[in-house]
Amino acid sequence: MSWGETATPALLTASSGKPVPEQATGETSRQSMVIRYECCGAQVVEASGDYDLDSIGPLAAALKTATQTHPKVILDASGVTFADSSFLNLVILIHQTGKLRVAAPSERVRRLCAITGVDDVLQIRETVDEAIAS
């Protein structure tokens, strides 16, 4: 998928803030999936799977759209099983909007951020709820 492809539209949510199953649509690419939903005025972008140059497109589109439409964007990175410099570059670029919080990063994402020193720059929170509250 290319960087310019359109992300999925924002999803309605149940009272819990999680997407309603019938509405939980996402784009998949090489073992990766992106789901967007709104919770307490923030847009949550839930990423799972592997992210590299070939599979970063849907996540990039979802985060870009989220920053254009919401004052706060939460990247739920708990399901990310692989991330390379493409993922890191995207997160840094989105962070520059001042709207991004990274929530519940997987061990691989934590390690990537620690090795590169980005963990001192990003707003990383332990849970999605903490990220929404911050």
Salt bridges, closest charged atoms under 4 A:
GLU38 OE1 - HIS70 NE2 2.94
GLU46 OE1 - LYS18 NZ 3.88
ASP52 OD2 - ARG30 NH2 2.93
ASP54 OD2 - ARG30 NH1 3.27
GLU126 OE1 - ARG110 NH2 2.95
